[in-house]
Amino acid sequence: MNIINPATEEIITTLQEDNKASLNQKLQLLKTSSKDWAKKDLTERIKVIRHFSELLETEKEKLASVLTSEVGKPLQQSRNEINGARARIQWMTENSEKYLSDEQITNTDELKETISYDPLGVICNISAWNYPYLVGVNVFIPALLAGNGVMYKPSEYASLTGLEIERLLKLAGVPDGVFQIALGAKDTGEQLLDMDFDGYFFTGSYRTGQHIYERVAAKMVPCQLELGGKDPLYVADDVKDIHAVAAGTADGAFYNNGQSCCAVERIYVHEKVYDDYIASFLKEVQSWKSGLPTEEGVYIGALTRKEQLSVLENQVKDALDQGATLLQGGKRKPGKGYNFEPTVLTHVTNNMKVMQEESFGPIIGIMKVKDDAEATKLMQDTEYGLTAAVYTDDLNRAKQILKQIDSGTGYWNCCDRVSAGVPWSGRKHSGIGATLSHQGLRAFTKTKSWHLRK
């Protein structure tokens, strides 16, 4: 398996993919060793995970460099990702005793009723390439804290980062047989779906998530899916600083080259502020530096996957064929690397691909609307349900709109953010289940109810 630098198209290295025999050997090791891990006191597991977080900080520059080399994101954004992962780990380690310890429900002289949270066993984590640290720690950290063994399959586009994660977890004290890595692409993933795991946790596209869900359904084990989105954002007419809103929402659409599940993917702007918003939005986008992701100050790096260039070109063509206006970008950049110009389209309609199909790239469609009712109706028009955002100076106005949107997260005067203390969940084609928060910790457990009568 060749690991390619998307910014230069050079081969970084070549790795040996796992096969059926090596995967089965790793699974048997996990099944044997995870039992001892589960018997360890929770405080011991917490100590190990905290050490892992410290190692992320100690080796941050090296880890960021590796990440940038294989996914193409600017170096500072790679550092930011590692910092964000450490913040999530901190919340999990500080709260795991509260949410993973036995919970007393009834406590009388005659009767005690308690809930205990046992590990699932050995779980399979098929992870994503766009934020391998962030989406990774959402799964394997709470899984390990809860006492599970983990088979971790990094995306083939983030394999080197996956190997670094494995190295540091084991350096921190996670036993070799408790965390194993499965290297490879689609064939490796398919083999994992045939194996005897106690739960599957996937981050990626709706199409792949649906396939996984169907393939493992007969096993009747937990299958949690963190999938994509077509996240809408509405800018109302009462915002006081339209320039700041335009800059902030542009960042929400284009950060990490738009390769975020919760990136802003379609924008609706009230007609009274539309012209000012467009002018400020374009000014912000045009101020960004594009180039090699290792260069200082670069905001737009390379796309991770070459195939996505054609997806974006197709969305631009479809929009223009239906009457959209191209204000910025719209094509690949010449030369080496999987580079696409930051693209802004106006006069779009909701039946265009750019407003319906997940873009996962530096492209945005912006539509003028006459009032809140029209904006709400258009925001609801999607098969996805990950996030939705409203910018207005009136909280009640925002809540009234967001309550009508069937999404796992609602934002008021912010967007494209995730916090460890609240659930990260999707509805409809955006997924099943939740990571983060107490729900994310307990997702890796099975409950036992205790009825103890004296």
N, C-alpha and C positions, 0 to 999 in steps of 0.2 A: 504494500500500500504506500504510494508516494504521498508525502506531505508537501503541499505546494504553498509558497508564499503568494497570496492573492495580489499583493502590491507590485510584485516583480515577475510573477509567473515562474520563478525558479523553484526547483525541487530542494527543499530544506534537508530532507532525509527520507529514508525508506524504512517502514516498519513491517514486521511480520504479523499478519492478521491471525486471530485465534481460529481454530477449527473445532469441530465437534468434540474431538478427544480432549483437547486442552480445556475447553469450556466445561466439560463434564468433570474433569479432574479438579478444576477450581471450585465447582459447585460442591463436590464431595468434601473438599477442605473447608468450605464455608459451613456446611451442615455440621461438621464435627466440631469446629472451633467456636462457632457462635454460641453454643450452649454454655461454655465457660465464660464468655463475654457477658452473657445475660445474667450469670450468677454474681458478677462483680457488683459491688455496691454502686448505686447511681453516682455518688460523690466521686468515686474513682473514675468513672467514665467521663464525668464533667471535667475533671482535672486533665485528662488526656486531650479532650477537645479544646480546652483553653490553651494547652501547649501548641496544638496545631495552629490556632489563631495567631499565637505569638510568632510561630515560624513563618506564617504568611507575611507578617510585618517585617521580619528580619530579612527575608529573601524577596521582598516586594519588587525591587528593580529587576532582578533576574526573571521573576515570574511574569511581570508585565511585558518584558521584552519577548519572552517566549509566546505569550498570548497574542501580542501584536503581530509577530512574525507569521502566525498561522491563520489568524482571522482578519487581519487588515485594519483593525480599529486603531485610531491614534493612541500613541503611547500614554498620554495623560488619561485618556478614557480607560485604558487598561489598569492604570494605577487606581483610578476612581472605583473600578469594579472590585478590585481586591479590598479596598477600604470599605466598600459597601458590604462585601461578604463578611468581613470581620465584625461590622456593626450588627449584622443579623446573628452571627454566632454568639456575640455577647448577650443579646436578648435571650437566645435559646438556653444558654448555659445558666443565666441568672434566673430563668423561670421554669426550667425543666423539673426541679424538685417539687415545685408547687403543682404542676399539672401531670406529672408521671407517677407521683407517689400515691399510695392508697388514699381513697377519698371516703370519709365517713359520712353516711347519710342519716342513719338513725343511731342514737346512742342513749339507751335507757337501761335500767337495771335488768330488765327482762330480755331485751332484744338489741342486738347490734347489727346494723346493715352497712356493708362496705362495698366499694367498687375498687378492684385492683386492675392495673393496666399492665398486661403482659406483652412482651414483644411478639410480633407476627412470626418471626423465625428468620428466614433468609429472603430478602427482597431483591428484586431486579430494578435497577434505576437506569433507564434509557434516557440519556440527557441531551441537551441542545448545545449548539455551537455559538449562539449569539452572545450569551452571557454564561460561559461555562462555570465560573465561580459562583455567581449569584443563583442561577437556577440549580446548580449542583448542591450548594449548601442548604437550599430549601428542602432537599430530600435526604442526602446521605448523612447530614449532621443530626437531624432529629431521629433518623433511623438508628444511627449508632448510639445516641444518647438513650434511646428506648431499649437498647440491648439486642438489636438485630445484627445479623451479618448482611453485608451488602455486596452484590455484584454490580459494579458500576460500569456502564458502557458510555464513554464519552462519544460525542459525535465524531465521525471520521475527520471532520474539519477542525476539531479541537483535541486531537489525540495526544499531542505533546503536553498540553495543559493537563489532560487527564492523568498522564504519567507523573507529572509534577505533584498533583494532588495525592496520588497514591503514595509517592515517595515521602511526602511530608506527613501524611496521616500515620504512616508506619514509624517514621522518625519520632513522632509525638508520642507513640506508645500504643497505637492500635495494632493488635496482633495480626500477623501475616494472614492467618486464615479467617479473619473477620471482615476484611475489605479486599476484594479482588477486582481487577479491571479486565474488561472484555474489549479487545481491540478489533476494529473492523467496521465495515459499512453495512449495507442492507442484509447480506447473507448472515453476518454475525447476529444481527438483530432477530432475524427469522429463527435462527437456532435457539436463541434465548427464549423465544415464545413457546418453544416445544418442551422446555425444561421445567423441572419441578420446583418452582419458586412459591413462596407464601404470599406474594403480592407483587404487583407491577406498578411502577411509577414512571410516567413518560412526560417529557416536555418536548413539544414540537408542533407540527402542522396538524390541522384537522383531519386531513386525509389519512395520514399515518396513524394518528390517534384512533380513528375509527377502525382501521385495520387491526390494530393491537387489541382493542376492546372486543372485537368480534372473535379474534383468534384465541383469546384466553378465557372467554366467557364460560366455557364448559368446566373450567377448573374451579369456579366459584371461590376465587380468592380476590382480595381487594385489587381493583384496577383504577388508579387515579390518573387523570389526564389533564395536563396544563397545556392548553392549545392556543391558537392564534386569536386575532381580533381584527375588527375594522372600526377602530375606536373613534367615535364622533366627538366633536367639540363645538360649542356654540358661544359666540361672542354677542352679548346683548348690547342694547343701545345706551345703557346708563353707565358703562365703564368710564372712569374718570381719566385714566392714563392709557389711551389706546396704543401709544407707542410701546410702552412697557409690556402690555398684553400681547402685542404682535411679536415682540422679541421673545417673550417667554414661550409662546405657543409655537413659534418657529423652532425653537430648541426642542420642544416636545415632539415635533414631527420629524426632525432630522438628526437628533442625537444618535450616536452609534450608526450613522448612515440610514436611519429609519428602521434598522434591523432590531426592533424591540416589539415584543408581544403587545405592550401597552403604549406603543408610539401613537401619537395622533395621526390618524389615517384619512380623515375627512373633516373639513371645517365649514361651519355655517355662520354667516356674519349678518347681523341686522343691517338693513339697508341704510339706516341713518349714519352708521359709522363705517360702512363697507369701504368707501374710497380711501379714508385715512388708514384703515387697517391694512389694506392691500399695499399702499405706499410704504408703510412702516415695515410690513412683513418682507417685502422685496429688499428694502434697504438692509435689513438684518441678514438675510440670506446672502446677499452680495458682499457682505463684509467678511464672510468666513474664508479662511484659507484652506485650499485643497492641495493635496500633494502626497508625498510618501508619509505614511503614518509615523515614521520615526523622526520626522522633522519637527522642530519646536513650533508650537502654535498652530499646527494643522488641526482643523476641526472635521473636515470631510476626508476620510481615507478611502480605502478600497472596499468594495463589497466582498464578502467572504466567498460566495459561490458564483462561479462564472455563469451558471444557468440563469441566475436572476436577472442578468442584463437583458436577456430576451423577454422575460416577463415584463420588465419595465418599459421596454421599447413597444411591446404590444399594447400596454395600457395607454401609453402616450398616443399611439396611432389610432386606437379605438376612440379615445376622447376627441382628438382633432377631427376624425372622420364624422363625428356626431355634432360638431360645432363648437367645441371648446377652444379657448384662446390660450396659447402658450406664452407665458410672461418671462419664463426663465428656464434655461436648461433644455431637457428633452432628449438627450442623446448620450451615447458613450463618449468617453474622452479618448482621443487618439493615443497610441503608444502602448507600452506594456502595462499590465495590471487590469483588474476588473473594476474600472472606474466609470461611474455614471454621474453626469452633472446634476447638481441639486435642481429639481424641477418643480415649477409652480404653474398650475393650470387653473384658469377661471372660466366662467360661463359653462360650468360643468352641470350635469344633471345626474340624478341618482340611479339612472339605468346604465351609466357608463361603468366600465370595468374598474376604473380608478376609484370609484365611489362604492363599489360592491365587493370586489375581490381583494384579498389581502395583498398589499404591495411589497412590504418588507424591503423597502429601499428608499432612497432620497427623493421622494415624489409626493406631492400633495395636491388635492383638488379643493378649491375654495368656492363656495356657493353663496350668493346673496339671498337673504330671506326677508320677508316683510314683517314677521312678528314671531312671538314665542311659539304659537300654535304650529306654524309652518315648520319651524326649526325642530320642534318635538316630533312631529310626524316623520320628518326626514331622518332624524336620529334613530327612530325606532325601526327604520327600514333596513334590516340587516339580519343575516343568519347567525351573527356572532353576538356575544354578550359579555365582553371582558370589562371594559371601562367606558365611562362617558364623562364629559367635563362641561361645565357651564361657567362662563365668566360674566359676572354681574356684580353690582354693588349691593344687591338685595339678596340676602341669604334665603329668605322665604321664597323668593322667585326662583332661585336655583333649586331649592328642594322640591318645589312643585313640579319642575321639569324633570329632575333626576329620578323622582319616584315613579315616573311613567316609563323610564327606560329600563329594560330588563337586562341589567348588567351586574356583574359581581362587585364592581367598585364604582362609586360616584365621586367626582372631584368638583369642588367649588373653588374657583380662582387658582387652580393648580392643575397639573396634568403629568402623565408619564412618571409616576412615582409609586414606590412600594415601601411599606413599613413592616418591620418584623412583628409588631404587636397586634396587627389586624390581619384577618384572613386574606389570602390571595386566591381568588376563585373565579371561575368562569361559568357562564350559563350558555345554554344552547350549544352552538358549535365551538364555543371557547373552552369547553372542558367539563370535567366531573371531579368533585372533591375540592379540597383546599389545602394549600401549604401555608406556612407561617402561622403566627398566633398560637393559642392553646390548641386550636383545631389541628394545626399542622404538626404539633408535637404528638398529639394523640392519634393521628392518622396512621402511625406506625405501630399501633398497639391493638390488642384485642381485649375486650373487657371481660372480667369475671365478677359476678355478683355474689356476695357472701351474706348469708342469713344465719346469724349466730344467736340461738335462743338458749338462755340459761336454764 
